[in-house]
Amino acid sequence: FNVFSILGLKSAENAHSLFIADLLNPKGSHSQGGLYLKLFLDELGFSEHFEHLNLANVTTEKHIGDVAADYSEGGRIDIFIEHKENNIIIENKIYAGDQFQQLYRYYQYGNKANKKSKILYLTLEGSKPDEESLGELSIESISCISYREHILNWLELCIAKSSILPVIRETIIQYRNIIKQLTNQCNSKNKETEIMNIFST
């Protein structure tokens, strides 16, 4: 039984963005403040750049204007984390292709008003973006992260920290299992081990 699978959300990028963003949001429906955001930053090695995480704002499908004729600005950012002088921009790609100068446009937006932006390019396996999406950016300007490694590791941390929050814990477990399916890491042996661990606790 998996509610994400039942609702047909397994490969729906927007649904993944919404769920991930709610966990990252200190004001999210989980009511755990900046806990899950801190775990995410810890997993990526960014924690030293962020303090007072409860002040962070997280937005999905952030509209940054119409795409200009020369593709220098505009678009919609999948997940936008705004925190004091730092921004984190997450471009979430499961099966969709890149858009022309997409990451360049987001980088330009994120670095306005003397802010620094980290761009995370999230794919199932940590793939690199197309050169056309980078525009004038170098590949070193972004961080390629994956569902297979970074998101799964983060979700495991979230589950461990949610042991006394059964509804949240079990929902994250269901979402983790969907990610394992998407990244071909879900097999019967893993399920057997998980069941044995449940009965032994």
Residue, then its C-alpha position, 0 to 999 in steps of 0.5 A: f500500500n503506497v498512497f503516492s503510487i495509488l494517486g499516480l504520483k510516482s513520476a509526476e515532477n510537480a508532486h515530488s517538488l511539492f512534497i520535498a518543498d513541504l519537508l524543507n519548509p520551516k513553516g510546512s505542514h509537518s510543524q517541525g520547524g527547520l529540522y528537515l531543512k537542516l538535515f537536507l543542508d547537512e546531507l549536502g554539506f551546506s549547513e555552515h552557510f545557514e543559521h536561524l533556519n526558521l526564517a527561511n521561506v520555501t516556494t514552489e513553482k516560483h514565477i520570476g517573470d515571463v521568459a524574455a525574447d533573448y532568454s536572459e530572464g524569466g521562468r518558473i523555479d521548481i523549488f526556491i529557498e530564500h534565506k537571508e543573504n543566501n538562496i537555494i534554487i532546485e531544478n527538479k528533473i525526473y523525465a522532462g528535458d532542459q529548457f534553453q538557458q533555463l539554469y542561466r536565467y535562474y542563476q541571474y534571478g537568484n543572485k539579484a540584490n547582493k544575494k548568493s545562490k546555490i543551484l541544485y540540479l536534481t535528477l534521478e541519477g545525478s545527471k548533468p544538464d544540457e549545455e544549452s540550459l547552462g548558457e553562460l554558466s560553467i558546470e562548476s556553477i551548479s551542484c548536480i544531486s540525485y534522488r538515488e543518493h542525496i534525496l534517499n540519504w536525506l529521507e533516511l535522516c528524516i525518518a530517523k528524526s521522526s520516530i515519535l511522529p508516526v504519521i509523518r514517519e510513515t508518510i516519508i517511508q512511503y515516499r522513500n519507497i517510491i524513490k527506491q522504485l524510481t531509481n531501481q533500488c526496491n527489491s524483495k530482499n530489501k522489503e524482507t529486511e525492512i519487515m524484520n526490522i519493524f518486528s524487532t523494534 
